[in-house]
């Protein structure tokens, strides 16, 4: 299972880097989102995947095998990263909207011709 997720993360990183290297500002923004999701999956994979494990120890449990416990810190970090990523996404999309209003183009190469004298 971990190998399949690791391959999928590698594909996400490759797609994200490819999109960031494109000329369109929309593709650059999408590449940043894809890289953000790939990073979240790496953190999730680093926390360990155990299908029958619990994330929190019950209060009435006197002894519990440590191998049966998931690491909740990775889950908390991913949740915070998702919330922060959504805030950044809203901000970047607002900037992109204003960028298009001012320049009238999505192409980063045409940005050189928008200098006002």
C-alpha positions as CSV (number, residue, x, y, z in Angstrom):
1,X,0.0,0.0,0.0
2,X,2.8,2.4,0.9
3,X,4.5,1.7,-2.4
4,X,1.4,2.6,-4.4
5,X,1.0,5.9,-2.5
6,X,4.7,6.7,-2.9
7,X,4.4,6.2,-6.7
8,X,1.3,8.4,-6.7
9,X,3.1,11.1,-4.7
10,X,5.9,11.0,-7.2
11,X,3.5,11.5,-10.1
12,X,1.8,14.4,-8.3
13,X,5.2,16.1,-7.7
14,X,6.1,15.5,-11.4
15,X,2.8,17.0,-12.5
16,X,3.1,19.9,-10.1
17,X,6.7,20.8,-11.3
18,X,5.5,20.5,-15.0
19,X,2.6,22.9,-14.3
20,X,4.8,25.4,-12.5
21,X,7.2,25.5,-15.5
22,X,4.4,26.5,-17.9
23,X,3.9,30.0,-19.2
24,X,0.3,30.5,-18.1
25,X,-0.3,32.0,-14.7
26,X,-3.3,29.7,-14.3
27,X,-1.1,26.6,-14.8
28,X,1.4,27.9,-12.3
29,X,-1.3,28.4,-9.7
30,X,-2.6,24.8,-10.4
31,X,0.9,23.5,-10.0
32,X,1.3,25.1,-6.6
33,X,-2.0,23.5,-5.5
34,X,-0.9,20.0,-6.8
35,X,2.5,20.4,-5.0
36,X,0.7,21.3,-1.8
37,X,-1.5,18.2,-2.0
38,X,1.6,16.0,-2.7
39,X,3.3,17.4,0.3
40,X,0.2,16.6,2.5
41,X,0.3,13.0,1.2
42,X,4.0,12.7,2.1
43,X,3.3,13.9,5.7
44,X,0.4,11.4,5.8
45,X,2.6,8.6,4.6
46,X,5.3,9.5,7.1
47,X,2.8,9.2,10.0
48,X,2.2,5.5,9.1
49,X,-0.7,3.7,7.6
50,X,-2.3,1.1,9.8
51,X,-5.8,0.0,8.8
52,X,-6.9,-1.3,12.2
53,X,-5.0,1.1,14.4
54,X,-6.5,3.8,16.6
55,X,-5.5,7.4,16.5
56,X,-6.2,8.1,20.2
57,X,-5.9,5.9,23.3
58,X,-9.1,5.4,25.2
59,X,-9.2,6.5,28.8
60,X,-10.2,3.1,30.1
61,X,-7.4,1.3,28.3
62,X,-4.8,0.1,30.8
63,X,-2.3,-1.3,28.4
64,X,-2.2,-1.0,24.6
65,X,0.3,-2.3,22.2
66,X,2.2,0.7,20.8
67,X,2.3,-0.9,17.4
68,X,-1.5,-0.6,17.2
69,X,-1.5,3.2,17.6
70,X,-1.4,5.7,14.7
71,X,0.5,8.9,15.0
72,X,-2.1,11.7,15.4
73,X,0.5,14.5,14.9
74,X,0.7,13.8,11.2
75,X,-3.1,14.0,10.9
76,X,-3.1,17.3,12.8
77,X,-0.4,18.8,10.6
78,X,-2.2,17.7,7.4
79,X,-5.5,19.3,8.6
80,X,-3.7,22.6,9.4
81,X,-1.9,22.5,6.0
82,X,-5.3,21.9,4.2
83,X,-6.8,24.9,6.0
84,X,-3.8,27.2,5.3
85,X,-3.7,25.9,1.7
86,X,-7.3,26.9,1.1
87,X,-6.7,30.4,2.5
88,X,-3.6,30.8,0.3
89,X,-5.6,29.5,-2.7
90,X,-8.3,32.1,-2.2
91,X,-5.7,34.8,-1.9
92,X,-3.8,33.6,-5.0
93,X,-7.0,33.4,-7.1
94,X,-7.9,37.0,-6.0
95,X,-4.4,38.2,-7.1
96,X,-4.8,36.4,-10.4
97,X,-8.1,38.0,-11.0
98,X,-6.6,41.5,-10.4
99,X,-3.6,40.6,-12.5
100,X,-5.8,39.7,-15.4
101,X,-7.8,43.0,-15.0
102,X,-4.6,45.1,-15.1
103,X,-2.6,43.2,-17.8
104,X,-5.4,41.6,-19.9
105,X,-3.4,38.4,-20.3
106,X,-2.6,35.1,-18.7
107,X,0.7,34.6,-20.4
108,X,3.7,35.4,-18.2
109,X,5.9,36.1,-21.3
110,X,3.6,39.0,-22.3
111,X,4.1,40.6,-18.9
112,X,7.3,42.2,-20.2
113,X,5.3,44.3,-22.6
114,X,3.0,45.7,-19.8
115,X,5.5,48.2,-18.4
116,X,4.1,51.7,-18.4
117,X,6.4,54.6,-19.2
